[in-house]
Amino acid sequence: MLKNSLTTALSLALLAGVAAPATAQTVIWQSRPAASDASADEQLKALYEDYSRWQESERGDTLPSVTPADYERRTTVLTQLLAKLDGISAKELSSDEAVNAAVLRSVLTEQIGDAQFREWEMPLNSDSNFWSYLAPTSGFQTVEDYEKYISQMQSIPRFFAEHMANMRSGLDRGFSVPQVTLEGRDVSIEAYLAKGRANPFFAPVAQQPGRFSAADAARIEARALDVIENHVIPAYRDLLTFLRDEYLPNARETLAAHDFPDGEAYYAQQIRQYTTLDLTADEIHTIGLEEVARIEAAMRQIMTEVEFKGTIAEFNESLRTDPRFIAKTPDELMGVASYVAKRVDGKMKDYFGFLPRHRFSIRPVAPDIAPFYTAGRGGYEYCQMNTHNLPSRPLYNIPALTLHECAPGHSFQAAFQREQGETPEFRRRIYFSGMGEGWGLYVEYLGEEMGIYRTPYEKFGRLSYEMWRAARLVIDTGIHSQGWSRDRALAYLGDRTALSRHEVGTEIDRYISWPGQALAYKLGEMQIRRLRAEAEEKLGDDFDIRKFHDIILALGSVPLPVLEERIQQFIADGGQGLDGVEYP
């Protein structure tokens, strides 16, 4: 996830389709419909530009309002926009605008669907929340930006109070995060109770540019310290009390999405949202079982190679406890990831025709969230590696993780897409998990062709990561539609992957508390691999892997059916790459 806006919170809020209260609007939204004789392309462009202006009008200098009334108001606008989209003739759209139309439809439908189930009443899960990303880690460049930042800090008490009111409503109707998945998550709040300059919210203030006048710098620091003391710390203290005394004791003890009010329909909506495919839970469960069986066969081949006599579960346990694969220091783990990334750099020209100029860095996951965070995460500025609890981060997994999160995975993916020329404003903050995470898992597989995995254990780590995503199809649907217990899910994942027991636990809690999200990875990767095999077969000697990859990434984040259509077009035009890119 990218964090380059003035504050992470506002960026995340806009990604989620929420916005600042009307009293903080900086732009007044005025619909500008296309002329009555406009072409279909012109009508669509006018519509998504309207949508972008509306999003801009909802931004402000404070954190967004998350009251039910504001969500309902926004949903009314989204519904009106979708109705206008329905009135545009899809048959008359150009190929580029047809993609924009499909993306816009998915985005509007997703946000309207979330509102239908009042998702704002559950604004957290075991993996993510609304309080951990509000404090930027770097400073700003202008005095005005610091003033906006301080205004946003002042709005934290109101922002938290609105979230807590929503969460109380969720508790009242049985729409809450399962209690078992939130153990220890409240600890992430404690860092924000630190006084004065030790508080994370002071970090950007400590990085003021030297060109600021002494008076401005002193005023900004004094105001920030005052707001931290009188607004930020009390708000986090109240939130911690609410979580410990009210929310956690009363959160539901059941696990399944089916146990929510109208839970079967809710889970079906989440499946469509995250996979962008029209599949039922039962169909996905079957696909998962078939993939698990296929990967188990590949795992047994490696076990034979290293002369291990036992079951897959026993081999996984032996790997978890082998000291050869445990980093002694965080820097050792980061060094392995960095070396993998540099070896990948040497192979990129063979697999991509377009190579972006932007460079990313690799950072450790922030310590306040690391204990319950995933193994890594990628973004435009940097990819992250989790160095908490080093015995739970075995080194044989690091090559696959680095490929997925860094390059050719998410960090490369983000840079590639930013350098593809003009993209409509409304698409610049959109992320479809099936496409994005499908790509991340696909490049783990691509690492085999690139020669990145050097030992049988690293290759097994890659297969273990693929098994991890295949097992998700079985586990997510098992929990949310077939009544699986948490213990059954833990055993299923733990026996079939070489993930540490710590990671197995955090992952299962993530699937329980975030229905449907885990399904996107494997289904997206399977789509990409299937389309590649079809293109290779039909194009024969005309198939160029660099062109295939470039075409996929140049699409940006799109629903998987749009990817399917684009690759069929790629095949039909003889496997042409990107305009302006030389493929020697």
C-alpha positions as CSV (number, residue, x, y, z in Angstrom):
1,M,0.0,0.0,0.0
2,L,1.3,3.4,-0.9
3,K,1.8,6.1,1.7
4,N,2.9,9.3,-0.1
5,S,0.0,11.7,0.7
6,L,0.1,14.4,3.3
7,T,-1.1,11.9,5.9
8,T,-1.5,8.2,5.6
9,A,-4.9,8.3,7.2
10,L,-6.4,10.6,4.6
11,S,-5.0,8.5,1.8
12,L,-6.4,5.3,3.3
13,A,-9.7,6.9,3.9
14,L,-10.0,8.0,0.3
15,L,-9.0,4.6,-0.9
16,A,-11.8,3.2,1.2
17,G,-14.3,5.6,-0.3
18,V,-14.8,7.8,2.7
19,A,-14.1,11.5,2.9
20,A,-13.8,14.6,5.0
21,P,-16.9,16.3,6.4
22,A,-18.7,18.9,4.4
23,T,-17.5,21.6,6.8
24,A,-13.9,20.9,5.7
25,Q,-14.5,20.9,2.0
26,T,-11.9,22.6,-0.1
27,V,-13.8,22.3,-3.4
28,I,-17.5,22.4,-4.2
29,W,-18.6,19.6,-6.4
30,Q,-20.6,20.6,-9.4
31,S,-21.6,18.0,-11.8
32,R,-20.6,18.7,-15.4
33,P,-22.5,16.3,-17.6
34,A,-21.4,15.7,-21.2
35,A,-23.2,17.6,-24.0
36,S,-26.4,16.0,-25.3
37,D,-24.7,15.1,-28.6
38,A,-21.5,13.7,-26.9
39,S,-20.0,10.4,-28.0
40,A,-20.0,7.4,-25.7
41,D,-16.3,8.1,-24.9
42,E,-17.0,11.7,-24.1
43,Q,-20.0,10.8,-21.9
44,L,-17.8,8.3,-19.9
45,K,-15.0,10.8,-19.6
46,A,-17.3,13.4,-18.3
47,L,-18.7,10.9,-15.8
48,Y,-15.4,9.7,-14.3
49,E,-14.2,13.3,-14.2
50,D,-17.3,14.1,-12.2
51,Y,-16.5,11.2,-9.9
52,S,-12.9,12.6,-9.4
53,R,-14.2,16.1,-8.7
54,W,-16.7,14.7,-6.2
55,Q,-13.8,12.8,-4.4
56,E,-11.8,16.0,-4.4
57,S,-14.7,18.0,-2.9
58,E,-14.9,15.5,-0.1
59,R,-11.3,16.0,0.9
60,G,-10.4,18.5,3.6
61,D,-7.7,19.5,6.1
62,T,-9.1,17.3,8.8
63,L,-9.6,13.5,9.0
64,P,-12.7,12.2,7.2
65,S,-16.1,12.0,8.8
66,V,-17.1,8.4,9.3
67,T,-20.6,8.9,10.6
68,P,-23.4,6.7,9.2
69,A,-25.1,9.9,7.8
70,D,-22.0,10.7,5.8
71,Y,-21.6,7.2,4.5
72,E,-25.3,7.2,3.4
73,R,-24.9,10.6,1.8
74,R,-21.9,9.3,-0.2
75,T,-23.7,6.1,-1.1
76,T,-26.5,8.2,-2.6
77,V,-24.0,10.0,-4.9
78,L,-22.3,6.7,-5.8
79,T,-25.7,5.2,-6.8
80,Q,-26.5,8.1,-9.0
81,L,-23.1,7.8,-10.7
82,L,-23.7,4.1,-11.3
83,A,-27.1,4.8,-12.9
84,K,-25.4,7.3,-15.3
85,L,-22.8,4.7,-16.2
86,D,-25.6,2.3,-17.0
87,G,-26.9,4.8,-19.5
88,I,-23.8,4.9,-21.6
89,S,-23.7,2.5,-24.5
90,A,-20.8,0.0,-23.8
91,K,-20.8,-1.1,-27.4
92,E,-19.8,2.4,-28.6
93,L,-16.8,2.8,-26.3
94,S,-13.2,2.6,-27.6
95,S,-11.0,-0.1,-26.2
96,D,-9.2,2.2,-23.7
97,E,-12.5,3.7,-22.4
98,A,-14.1,0.3,-22.2
99,V,-11.4,-0.5,-19.6
100,N,-12.1,2.7,-17.7
101,A,-15.8,1.9,-17.7
102,A,-15.2,-1.6,-16.3
103,V,-12.9,-0.2,-13.6
104,L,-15.4,2.5,-12.7
105,R,-18.3,0.0,-12.5
106,S,-16.4,-2.3,-10.2
107,V,-15.4,0.6,-7.9
108,L,-18.9,2.0,-7.6
109,T,-20.4,-1.4,-7.2
110,E,-17.9,-2.4,-4.5
111,Q,-18.5,0.8,-2.4
112,I,-22.3,0.5,-2.7
113,G,-22.1,-3.1,-1.7
114,D,-20.0,-2.3,1.4
115,A,-22.6,0.4,2.4
116,Q,-25.4,-2.1,2.0
117,F,-23.8,-4.2,4.7
118,R,-22.8,-1.2,6.8
119,E,-19.1,-2.2,6.8
120,W,-18.2,1.0,8.5
121,E,-19.4,-0.7,11.7
122,M,-16.3,-3.0,11.6
123,P,-13.4,-0.7,10.7
124,L,-10.6,-3.0,11.8
125,N,-9.5,-6.6,11.6
126,S,-6.6,-8.6,13.0
127,D,-4.3,-7.2,10.2
128,S,-5.4,-3.6,9.8
129,N,-7.0,-0.8,11.7
130,F,-7.8,2.9,11.7
131,W,-5.3,4.1,14.3
132,S,-1.9,2.7,13.4
133,Y,-1.1,4.7,10.2
134,L,-2.1,8.2,11.2
135,A,1.4,9.4,12.2
136,P,3.7,10.0,9.2
137,T,7.3,8.9,9.5
138,S,8.8,11.7,7.5
139,G,8.4,15.5,7.5
140,F,6.7,17.9,5.1
141,Q,8.1,20.6,2.8
142,T,6.0,23.7,3.6
143,V,4.7,25.5,6.6
144,E,1.2,25.1,5.1
145,D,1.6,21.3,5.1
146,Y,2.6,21.3,8.8
147,E,-0.5,23.5,9.6
148,K,-2.7,20.9,7.8
149,Y,-1.0,18.1,9.7
150,I,-1.7,19.8,13.0
151,S,-5.3,20.3,12.0
152,Q,-5.6,16.6,11.3
153,M,-4.1,15.8,14.6
154,Q,-6.7,18.0,16.3
155,S,-9.5,16.0,14.5
156,I,-8.3,12.6,15.9
157,P,-10.6,12.7,19.0
158,R,-13.7,13.3,16.7
159,F,-12.5,10.7,14.2
160,F,-12.0,8.1,16.9
161,A,-15.3,8.9,18.6
162,E,-17.2,8.4,15.4
163,H,-15.4,5.0,14.8
164,M,-16.2,3.9,18.3
165,A,-19.9,4.8,17.9
166,N,-20.0,2.8,14.7
167,M,-18.3,-0.2,16.4
168,R,-20.9,0.0,19.2
169,S,-23.6,-0.3,16.6
170,G,-21.9,-3.2,15.1
171,L,-21.6,-4.9,18.5
172,D,-25.4,-4.4,19.1
173,R,-26.3,-6.3,15.9
174,G,-23.6,-9.0,16.0
175,F,-21.4,-7.4,13.3
176,S,-17.9,-7.4,14.9
177,V,-14.5,-8.8,14.5
178,P,-14.3,-12.3,16.2
179,Q,-12.9,-11.9,19.7
180,V,-10.2,-14.6,19.3
181,T,-8.5,-12.8,16.4
182,L,-7.9,-9.5,18.3
183,E,-5.8,-10.9,21.1
184,G,-2.9,-8.5,21.7
185,R,-3.9,-6.0,19.0
186,D,-4.6,-3.3,21.6
187,V,-0.9,-3.1,22.4
188,S,-0.4,-1.3,19.1
189,I,-2.1,1.7,20.7
190,E,0.3,2.1,23.6
191,A,3.1,3.7,21.7
192,Y,0.8,6.7,21.0
193,L,0.5,7.4,24.7
194,A,4.1,8.6,24.9
195,K,4.6,12.1,26.1
196,G,5.9,15.0,24.1
197,R,8.8,14.4,21.6
198,A,8.7,10.7,22.2
199,N,5.2,10.4,20.7
200,P,5.2,9.0,17.1
201,F,3.2,12.0,16.0
202,F,6.1,14.3,16.7
203,A,8.4,12.5,14.2
204,P,7.6,14.7,11.2
205,V,7.8,17.8,13.3
206,A,11.4,16.9,14.3
207,Q,12.2,16.8,10.5
208,Q,11.3,20.3,9.6
209,P,13.3,21.7,6.7
210,G,16.2,24.0,7.8
211,R,14.9,26.7,5.5
212,F,12.0,27.4,7.8
213,S,12.3,30.6,9.8
214,A,13.1,30.2,13.5
215,A,9.8,31.7,14.3
216,D,7.8,29.3,12.1
217,A,9.8,26.3,13.3
218,A,9.2,27.2,17.0
219,R,5.5,27.9,16.4
220,I,5.0,24.6,14.6
221,E,6.8,22.7,17.3
222,A,4.9,24.4,20.1
223,R,1.5,23.8,18.5
224,A,2.3,20.2,17.7
225,L,3.4,19.5,21.2
226,D,0.2,21.1,22.6
227,V,-2.0,19.2,20.2
228,I,-0.3,15.9,21.0
229,E,-0.7,16.5,24.7
230,N,-4.3,17.7,24.6
231,H,-5.8,15.9,21.6
232,V,-3.8,13.0,20.4
233,I,-2.9,11.3,23.7
234,P,-6.4,11.6,25.3
235,A,-7.9,10.2,22.1
236,Y,-5.7,7.2,22.0
237,R,-6.2,6.7,25.8
238,D,-10.0,6.7,25.3
239,L,-9.7,4.3,22.4
240,L,-7.5,1.9,24.4
241,T,-10.0,1.9,27.2
242,F,-12.9,1.3,24.8
243,L,-11.1,-1.6,23.2
244,R,-10.1,-3.3,26.4
245,D,-13.2,-2.6,28.5
246,E,-16.0,-2.6,25.9
247,Y,-15.2,-3.9,22.5
248,L,-12.9,-6.9,23.1
249,P,-15.1,-8.4,25.9
250,N,-18.2,-8.1,23.8
251,A,-16.9,-9.0,20.4
252,R,-18.6,-12.1,18.9
253,E,-17.3,-15.5,19.7
254,T,-18.3,-17.1,16.4
255,L,-16.0,-17.1,13.4
256,A,-17.9,-17.4,10.2
257,A,-19.1,-14.6,7.9
258,H,-22.2,-16.7,7.6
259,D,-22.9,-15.9,11.2
260,F,-23.2,-12.1,10.5
261,P,-26.7,-10.6,9.9
262,D,-27.5,-11.7,6.3
263,G,-24.1,-13.4,6.4
264,E,-24.4,-15.6,3.3
265,A,-25.1,-12.6,1.1
266,Y,-22.3,-10.6,2.8
267,Y,-19.7,-13.3,2.1
268,A,-20.8,-13.6,-1.5
269,Q,-20.4,-9.9,-1.9
270,Q,-16.9,-10.0,-0.3
271,I,-15.9,-12.8,-2.7
272,R,-17.0,-10.8,-5.7
273,Q,-15.3,-7.7,-4.3
274,Y,-11.9,-9.3,-3.7
275,T,-11.7,-11.8,-6.6
276,T,-13.7,-9.8,-9.2
277,L,-14.9,-13.2,-10.4
278,D,-18.3,-14.8,-10.3
279,L,-17.5,-17.8,-8.2
280,T,-19.3,-19.4,-5.3
281,A,-17.7,-20.4,-2.0
282,D,-18.2,-24.1,-2.9
283,E,-16.5,-23.7,-6.3
284,I,-13.5,-21.9,-4.8
285,H,-13.2,-24.6,-2.1
286,T,-13.0,-27.2,-4.8
287,I,-10.4,-25.2,-6.8
288,G,-8.3,-24.9,-3.6
289,L,-8.4,-28.6,-2.8
290,E,-7.2,-29.4,-6.4
291,E,-4.3,-26.9,-6.1
292,V,-3.3,-28.2,-2.7
293,A,-3.0,-31.7,-4.2
294,R,-0.9,-30.5,-7.2
295,I,1.5,-28.5,-5.0
296,E,1.9,-31.4,-2.5
297,A,3.2,-33.6,-5.4
298,A,5.8,-31.0,-6.2
299,M,6.8,-30.7,-2.6
300,R,7.4,-34.5,-2.4
301,Q,9.8,-34.3,-5.3
302,I,12.0,-31.8,-3.4
303,M,11.8,-34.0,-0.2
304,T,13.1,-36.9,-2.3
305,E,15.9,-34.7,-3.6
306,V,17.1,-33.9,-0.1
307,E,16.5,-37.5,1.0
308,F,13.9,-36.7,3.7
309,K,11.9,-39.8,4.8
310,G,8.6,-38.6,6.2
311,T,5.5,-36.7,5.6
312,I,5.1,-33.1,4.3
313,A,4.0,-32.0,7.8
314,E,7.1,-33.6,9.4
315,F,9.4,-32.0,6.8
316,N,7.8,-28.6,7.5
317,E,8.3,-29.0,11.2
318,S,12.0,-30.0,10.6
319,L,12.5,-26.8,8.6
320,R,10.9,-24.6,11.3
321,T,13.3,-25.9,13.9
322,D,16.5,-25.9,11.9
323,P,18.9,-23.2,13.1
324,R,20.5,-22.9,9.7
325,F,17.5,-21.0,8.4
326,I,17.1,-18.5,11.3
327,A,18.7,-15.1,11.0
328,K,20.7,-14.0,14.0
329,T,20.0,-10.3,13.6
330,P,17.4,-8.2,11.8
331,D,20.2,-6.9,9.5
332,E,21.0,-10.4,8.4
333,L,17.4,-10.9,7.3
334,M,17.3,-7.5,5.6
335,G,20.6,-8.4,3.9
336,V,19.3,-11.6,2.5
337,A,16.3,-9.7,1.1
338,S,18.5,-7.0,-0.3
339,Y,20.8,-9.5,-2.1
340,V,17.8,-11.2,-3.6
341,A,16.5,-7.9,-4.9
342,K,19.9,-7.1,-6.5
343,R,20.1,-10.5,-8.2
344,V,16.6,-9.9,-9.5
345,D,17.8,-6.6,-11.0
346,G,20.3,-8.5,-13.1
347,K,17.5,-10.5,-14.7
348,M,14.8,-7.9,-15.3
349,K,15.8,-7.0,-18.8
350,D,15.1,-10.5,-19.9
351,Y,11.6,-10.5,-18.6
352,F,10.4,-6.9,-19.1
353,G,10.8,-4.5,-22.1
354,F,9.9,-1.4,-20.1
355,L,12.0,-0.8,-17.0
356,P,10.8,2.1,-14.8
357,R,13.3,4.8,-13.6
358,H,12.0,4.9,-10.1
359,R,13.9,3.0,-7.4
360,F,12.5,1.7,-4.1
361,S,14.1,0.9,-0.8
362,I,13.6,-2.0,1.6
363,R,12.6,-1.3,5.2
364,P,11.7,-3.3,8.3
365,V,8.0,-3.3,9.4
366,A,7.4,-0.7,12.1
367,P,7.9,-2.2,15.6
368,D,4.4,-1.1,16.9
369,I,2.6,-3.3,14.4
370,A,5.3,-5.9,13.6
371,P,4.1,-8.5,16.2
372,F,0.9,-9.2,14.4
373,Y,1.7,-8.0,10.9
374,T,2.3,-10.1,7.8
375,A,5.8,-11.2,6.7
376,G,6.1,-8.3,4.3
377,R,4.3,-5.7,2.2
378,G,5.3,-3.8,-0.9
379,G,4.7,-0.3,-2.1
380,Y,5.9,2.4,-4.4
381,E,8.5,4.0,-2.1
382,Y,9.6,0.9,-0.3
383,C,8.8,-2.7,0.4
384,Q,8.8,-4.0,4.0
385,M,10.3,-7.1,5.7
386,N,9.1,-8.1,9.1
387,T,12.1,-8.6,11.4
388,H,10.1,-9.2,14.6
389,N,10.6,-12.6,16.2
390,L,13.3,-13.8,13.9
391,P,12.8,-17.5,14.5
392,S,9.3,-17.0,12.8
393,R,10.9,-15.6,9.7
394,P,13.0,-18.5,8.2
395,L,15.4,-17.4,5.5
396,Y,14.3,-20.1,3.0
397,N,11.1,-18.0,2.6
398,I,12.9,-14.7,2.0
399,P,13.5,-15.1,-1.8
400,A,9.9,-15.7,-2.6
401,L,8.8,-12.9,-0.2
402,T,11.2,-10.5,-1.8
403,L,10.0,-11.3,-5.3
404,H,6.4,-10.8,-4.3
405,E,6.8,-7.6,-2.3
406,C,9.7,-5.9,-4.0
407,A,10.6,-6.8,-7.6
408,P,9.2,-7.9,-9.9
409,G,6.3,-7.7,-7.4
410,H,4.5,-4.8,-5.8
411,S,7.2,-2.1,-5.7
412,F,8.2,-2.7,-9.3
413,Q,4.5,-3.0,-10.3
414,A,3.7,0.4,-8.7
415,A,6.6,2.1,-10.4
416,F,5.9,0.5,-13.8
417,Q,2.3,1.7,-13.7
418,R,3.1,5.2,-12.6
419,E,5.3,5.7,-15.6
420,Q,2.8,4.7,-18.3
421,G,1.6,8.2,-19.1
422,E,-1.7,9.7,-18.2
423,T,-4.1,7.6,-16.2
424,P,-7.6,8.9,-15.4
425,E,-7.5,10.5,-11.9
426,F,-10.1,8.2,-10.5
427,R,-7.9,5.1,-11.2
428,R,-4.7,6.3,-9.5
429,R,-5.7,5.1,-6.0
430,I,-7.5,2.0,-7.0
431,Y,-6.2,-1.5,-6.1
432,F,-8.0,-4.7,-7.2
433,S,-6.6,-7.6,-5.1
434,G,-7.1,-10.3,-7.7
435,M,-4.9,-8.4,-10.2
436,G,-2.4,-7.0,-7.8
437,E,-1.9,-10.0,-5.5
438,G,-2.3,-12.4,-8.4
439,W,0.7,-10.7,-10.0
440,G,2.7,-10.9,-6.7
441,L,2.2,-14.6,-6.5
442,Y,2.8,-15.1,-10.2
443,V,6.3,-13.5,-9.9
444,E,7.1,-15.9,-7.1
445,Y,6.6,-18.6,-9.7
446,L,8.6,-16.5,-12.2
447,G,11.6,-16.6,-9.9
448,E,12.0,-20.2,-10.8
449,E,12.6,-19.2,-14.4
450,M,14.8,-16.3,-13.4
451,G,17.1,-18.6,-11.3
452,I,16.5,-16.8,-8.1
453,Y,16.0,-20.0,-5.9
454,R,19.4,-21.5,-5.5
455,T,18.8,-24.4,-3.1
456,P,16.2,-27.1,-2.7
457,Y,15.1,-25.4,0.5
458,E,14.5,-22.1,-1.2
459,K,12.6,-23.8,-3.9
460,F,10.6,-25.6,-1.2
461,G,10.0,-22.2,0.5
462,R,8.6,-21.0,-2.8
463,L,6.3,-24.0,-3.0
464,S,5.4,-23.5,0.6
465,Y,4.3,-19.9,-0.2
466,E,2.3,-21.1,-3.1
467,M,0.7,-23.7,-0.9
468,W,0.0,-21.0,1.6
469,R,-2.1,-19.2,-1.0
470,A,-3.8,-22.4,-2.3
471,A,-4.7,-23.4,1.3
472,R,-6.3,-20.0,1.7
473,L,-8.9,-21.0,-0.8
474,V,-9.8,-24.0,1.3
475,I,-9.5,-22.3,4.7
476,D,-11.3,-19.0,3.9
477,T,-14.3,-20.8,2.4
478,G,-14.1,-23.6,5.1
479,I,-14.3,-21.0,7.9
480,H,-16.9,-18.7,6.4
481,S,-19.2,-21.1,4.7
482,Q,-18.5,-24.6,6.0
483,G,-18.3,-24.2,9.7
484,W,-14.5,-24.8,10.2
485,S,-13.1,-24.2,13.6
486,R,-10.0,-22.1,14.2
487,D,-8.0,-25.2,15.3
488,R,-8.9,-27.0,12.1
489,A,-7.7,-24.1,10.1
490,L,-4.5,-23.8,12.1
491,A,-3.7,-27.5,11.5
492,Y,-4.6,-27.4,7.8
493,L,-2.2,-24.5,7.1
494,G,0.5,-25.6,9.6
495,D,0.7,-29.1,8.2
496,R,1.0,-28.0,4.6
497,T,3.4,-25.1,4.7
498,A,6.8,-24.3,6.1
499,L,5.4,-21.1,7.6
500,S,6.4,-20.6,11.3
501,R,3.8,-21.4,13.9
502,H,3.7,-17.6,14.7
503,E,2.9,-16.8,11.0
504,V,0.3,-19.6,10.8
505,G,-1.5,-18.0,13.7
506,T,-1.5,-14.5,12.4
507,E,-2.6,-15.7,9.0
508,I,-5.5,-17.7,10.3
509,D,-6.7,-14.8,12.4
510,R,-6.4,-12.6,9.3
511,Y,-8.6,-14.9,7.3
512,I,-11.2,-15.2,10.1
513,S,-11.4,-11.4,10.6
514,W,-11.2,-10.4,6.9
515,P,-13.6,-12.6,4.9
516,G,-12.8,-13.1,1.2
517,Q,-9.6,-11.0,1.0
518,A,-7.3,-14.1,1.1
519,L,-9.0,-15.6,-2.0
520,A,-7.7,-13.0,-4.4
521,Y,-4.0,-14.2,-4.5
522,K,-4.3,-17.7,-5.8
523,L,-7.2,-17.1,-8.1
524,G,-5.4,-14.1,-9.7
525,E,-2.2,-16.0,-10.1
526,M,-4.0,-18.9,-11.7
527,Q,-5.6,-16.5,-14.2
528,I,-2.3,-15.0,-15.2
529,R,-0.6,-18.4,-15.6
530,R,-3.5,-19.8,-17.6
531,L,-3.5,-16.7,-19.9
532,R,0.3,-17.0,-20.4
533,A,0.0,-20.7,-21.4
534,E,-2.8,-19.8,-23.9
535,A,-0.7,-17.0,-25.4
536,E,2.4,-19.2,-25.6
537,E,0.4,-21.9,-27.4
538,K,-1.4,-19.7,-29.8
539,L,1.5,-17.3,-30.6
540,G,4.2,-19.9,-30.8
541,D,7.5,-18.3,-31.9
542,D,5.9,-14.9,-31.9
543,F,5.4,-15.1,-28.1
544,D,7.8,-12.7,-26.2
545,I,7.6,-13.0,-22.4
546,R,8.7,-9.3,-22.1
547,K,5.8,-8.1,-24.1
548,F,3.3,-10.3,-22.3
549,H,4.5,-8.9,-18.9
550,D,4.5,-5.4,-20.1
551,I,1.0,-5.6,-21.4
552,I,-0.2,-6.9,-18.1
553,L,1.4,-4.3,-16.0
554,A,0.5,-1.4,-18.3
555,L,-3.1,-2.2,-17.7
556,G,-2.8,-1.0,-14.1
557,S,-5.1,-2.4,-11.5
558,V,-8.2,-3.8,-13.2
559,P,-10.8,-6.6,-12.5
560,L,-9.6,-10.0,-13.7
561,P,-12.2,-10.2,-16.5
562,V,-10.6,-7.0,-18.0
563,L,-7.2,-8.7,-17.9
564,E,-8.7,-11.7,-19.7
565,E,-10.1,-9.4,-22.5
566,R,-6.7,-7.6,-22.9
567,I,-4.7,-10.8,-23.3
568,Q,-7.2,-12.1,-25.8
569,Q,-6.6,-8.9,-27.7
570,F,-2.8,-9.4,-27.3
571,I,-3.1,-12.8,-28.9
572,A,-5.3,-11.5,-31.7
573,D,-2.8,-8.8,-32.6
574,G,0.1,-11.2,-32.9
575,G,1.7,-10.5,-29.5
576,Q,2.5,-6.8,-29.9
577,G,4.2,-5.1,-27.0
578,L,4.0,-1.5,-25.7
579,D,4.2,1.3,-28.2
580,G,7.5,3.2,-27.9
581,V,9.3,0.3,-26.2
582,E,12.1,-1.5,-28.1
583,Y,12.3,-5.3,-27.8
584,P,15.7,-6.2,-29.3
